[in-house]
C-alpha cells in the first residue's frame, strides 16, 4: 500500500489528540463543555486513526469524519441541555459501532497483534465509559 505505516499513524493520532486535550483542558471550563477534555482526546485519537486509514478505505474515513463532526459541533453551534445529551449519545453510538465493526470484520486470531486496531479500541472504550460516568454523575447531581 502507498499509505502511511501504522507507527506513523499512531504517532500522528497521539500527537493530535494529546495537543488538543491540553489546549481544551487549559482553555475551557469543563463544566461548560459538551464533551470533557479527556473524552475529546480519546475520541480524537480514534477519529484521526480512522481518517488516516480511511485514505484507503472509505468506511474508515466515514467513521473518522463522523467523530470529527460530533466533536466539532459544539464549537460551531451552541449546544445545551437535551441537545448536549443527544450529542453525547451520538458519540457513544458512533464509537460503539466502530468498536463492534472492528471485531465483526474478519481478523481471526491476529487481532491481538494489531496494535493500531487495539489502541483505537481502547481509546473508544475509554471515551464511552467516560461518557457513561458523566451521564451518571449529571443524573445524580440533578437529583440532589
Order of alpha helices (4+ residues) and beta strands (2+ residues): alpha-alpha-alpha-alpha-alpha
